Amino acid sequence: MNFGLGKIYNPTVMPSMENILDLLPLVGLLTFIKIVWEYVQSLRWKKSEFLAKEIKEFQNDPDIKIVFQLLDWNAREVEIRGEKIVITDKSLATALETHETRDEFEIWEANLRDIFDKFFDKISMFEIYVQNGLIREKELFLYLGYYINILSDEKRKPKTLLKAFDNYLEYYQFVNVKKLMESLNKNKKIK
């Protein structure tokens, strides 16, 4: 009985060339889909490798490690250019004053500013990578969201230091750092 289902498959009957030719477009389409899927997976993998390499380089930089320590703690002894110095949130805020409010800086302050410039420059590059589609913001936040968040978190840092960060970023035009901070704060509110 056929029950209106068309021809019943019979494995003992050899398929005709016409039936095989009917399947070729389907096989071609499936092959194309597989190739596109593998290509997309390969791109994702390469982007992940790229981000991992960039983050590893960033986190292993001795200057960046100093910034991480200063963001993590409210007072910390660090070694900058061979000189050990205790940096507090208050002294950090003073060191990061802009040229709009100060003309001269101590040597240790200038060195500290250089280190923060390097940190902010690299964070800016990560934002450019996001803008160009090389990495996804969500992935970047998995690695750096903690530190980017501290730059504007009143629970972690005193308002005077947060204001110093904001003024520094604004005055020296670290626009991409501010974009990342805004995006992180916006995404935290959505969750």
C-alpha positions as CSV (number, residue, x, y, z in Angstrom):
1,M,0.0,0.0,0.0
2,N,1.3,3.4,-0.9
3,F,-1.0,5.6,1.2
4,G,-0.6,8.5,-1.3
5,L,3.1,9.1,-0.3
6,G,4.5,8.7,-3.8
7,K,6.9,6.1,-4.7
8,I,8.3,4.0,-1.9
9,Y,12.0,3.7,-1.8
10,N,13.3,0.3,-2.9
11,P,17.0,-0.3,-2.2
12,T,17.2,-3.1,-4.7
13,V,16.3,-0.7,-7.6
14,M,19.2,1.3,-8.9
15,P,18.4,5.1,-9.0
16,S,18.2,6.6,-12.4
17,M,20.6,9.2,-13.6
18,E,17.7,11.7,-13.7
19,N,17.1,11.1,-10.0
20,I,20.8,11.7,-9.2
21,L,20.9,14.9,-11.3
22,D,17.8,16.1,-9.4
23,L,19.9,15.8,-6.1
24,L,22.9,17.8,-7.4
25,P,21.5,21.3,-6.6
26,L,20.7,20.1,-3.1
27,V,24.2,18.6,-2.6
28,G,25.7,21.8,-4.0
29,L,23.7,24.0,-1.6
30,L,24.6,21.8,1.4
31,T,28.3,21.9,0.4
32,F,28.1,25.7,0.1
33,I,26.4,26.1,3.5
34,K,29.1,23.9,5.1
35,I,31.9,26.0,3.5
36,V,30.3,29.2,4.7
37,W,29.8,27.8,8.2
38,E,33.4,26.6,8.4
39,Y,34.6,30.0,7.2
40,V,32.6,31.9,9.8
41,Q,33.9,29.5,12.5
42,S,37.4,30.1,11.3
43,L,36.9,33.9,11.5
44,R,35.6,33.7,15.0
45,W,38.5,31.6,16.0
46,K,41.0,34.0,14.5
47,K,39.3,37.0,16.2
48,S,39.4,35.1,19.5
49,E,43.1,34.4,19.0
50,F,43.8,38.0,18.1
51,L,42.0,39.3,21.2
52,A,43.8,36.7,23.5
53,K,47.1,37.8,22.1
54,E,46.4,41.5,22.5
55,I,45.1,41.0,26.0
56,K,48.1,38.9,27.0
57,E,50.5,41.5,25.7
58,F,48.5,44.2,27.5
59,Q,48.3,42.5,30.8
60,N,51.9,41.4,30.8
61,D,53.2,44.9,30.2
62,P,55.0,46.1,33.5
63,D,53.5,49.6,33.2
64,I,50.0,48.3,32.7
65,K,50.4,46.0,35.8
66,I,51.2,49.2,37.8
67,V,48.0,50.8,36.6
68,F,46.1,47.6,37.5
69,Q,47.6,47.7,41.0
70,L,46.7,51.4,41.5
71,L,43.2,50.8,40.3
72,D,42.8,47.7,42.5
73,W,44.0,49.4,45.7
74,N,43.4,52.8,47.4
75,A,47.1,52.9,48.4
76,R,49.9,50.9,47.0
77,E,53.7,50.9,46.9
78,V,54.9,50.5,43.3
79,E,58.2,50.8,41.5
80,I,58.2,53.3,38.7
81,R,61.3,53.8,36.6
82,G,63.4,52.3,39.4
83,E,61.9,54.4,42.2
84,K,59.7,52.9,44.8
85,I,56.9,55.1,45.8
86,V,53.6,54.8,47.7
87,I,50.7,56.1,45.6
88,T,47.4,56.8,47.2
89,D,44.1,57.7,45.5
90,K,44.7,61.3,46.6
91,S,48.2,61.5,45.2
92,L,47.0,59.8,42.0
93,A,44.3,62.4,41.6
94,T,46.9,65.1,42.0
95,A,49.3,63.5,39.5
96,L,46.5,63.3,36.9
97,E,45.5,66.9,37.1
98,T,45.5,68.5,33.6
99,H,47.7,71.2,32.3
100,E,44.7,73.4,32.5
101,T,45.1,73.5,36.3
102,R,48.8,72.9,36.7
103,D,52.0,73.8,34.8
104,E,54.6,71.7,36.6
105,F,54.7,68.1,37.8
106,E,57.1,66.2,40.0
107,I,59.2,63.6,38.2
108,W,57.3,60.7,39.8
109,E,54.0,62.4,38.7
110,A,55.3,62.7,35.1
111,N,56.3,59.1,35.1
112,L,53.0,58.0,36.5
113,R,51.2,60.1,33.8
114,D,53.2,58.4,31.1
115,I,52.1,55.0,32.5
116,F,48.4,56.1,32.5
117,D,48.8,57.5,29.0
118,K,50.0,54.1,27.8
119,F,47.1,52.4,29.6
120,F,44.6,54.8,28.1
121,D,46.2,54.6,24.6
122,K,45.9,50.8,24.6
123,I,42.3,50.9,25.9
124,S,41.6,53.4,23.0
125,M,43.0,50.8,20.6
126,F,40.7,48.1,22.0
127,E,37.8,50.5,21.3
128,I,39.0,50.9,17.7
129,Y,39.2,47.1,17.4
130,V,35.6,47.0,18.5
131,Q,34.5,49.7,16.1
132,N,36.2,47.9,13.2
133,G,34.6,44.6,14.1
134,L,37.9,42.9,15.0
135,I,36.6,42.1,18.4
136,R,33.3,42.2,20.2
137,E,32.7,44.6,23.0
138,K,31.2,41.8,25.1
139,E,34.4,39.8,24.8
140,L,36.6,42.8,25.7
141,F,34.5,43.5,28.8
142,L,35.1,39.9,30.0
143,Y,38.8,40.8,30.1
144,L,38.9,44.4,31.0
145,G,35.4,45.4,32.2
146,Y,36.6,45.2,35.8
147,Y,39.3,47.9,35.3
148,I,37.2,50.0,33.0
149,N,34.5,50.0,35.5
150,I,36.8,51.2,38.3
151,L,37.4,54.4,36.4
152,S,33.9,55.5,37.1
153,D,32.8,53.5,40.1
154,E,32.0,55.6,43.2
155,K,32.0,52.4,45.4
156,R,35.6,51.7,44.5
157,K,37.3,55.1,44.2
158,P,36.7,58.6,45.8
159,K,34.9,61.2,43.8
160,T,38.0,63.4,43.6
161,L,39.9,60.6,41.8
162,L,36.9,59.8,39.5
163,K,36.7,63.5,38.6
164,A,40.5,63.5,37.9
165,F,40.1,60.5,35.6
166,D,37.2,62.1,33.8
167,N,39.0,65.5,33.4
168,Y,42.2,63.7,32.2
169,L,40.3,61.7,29.6
170,E,38.4,64.8,28.4
171,Y,41.3,67.2,28.4
172,Y,43.7,64.9,26.6
173,Q,41.0,63.6,24.3
174,F,40.9,59.9,25.2
175,V,37.5,59.8,23.5
176,N,37.6,56.1,22.8
177,V,38.2,55.3,26.5
178,K,35.1,57.4,27.4
179,K,33.1,55.5,24.8
180,L,34.0,52.2,26.3
181,M,33.2,53.4,29.8
182,E,29.8,54.7,28.7
183,S,29.1,51.5,26.8
184,L,30.1,49.4,29.8
185,N,27.9,51.5,32.2
186,K,25.0,51.3,29.7
187,N,25.3,47.5,29.4
188,K,25.5,47.1,33.2
189,K,22.1,48.9,33.5
190,I,20.5,46.7,30.9
191,K,21.3,43.4,32.8
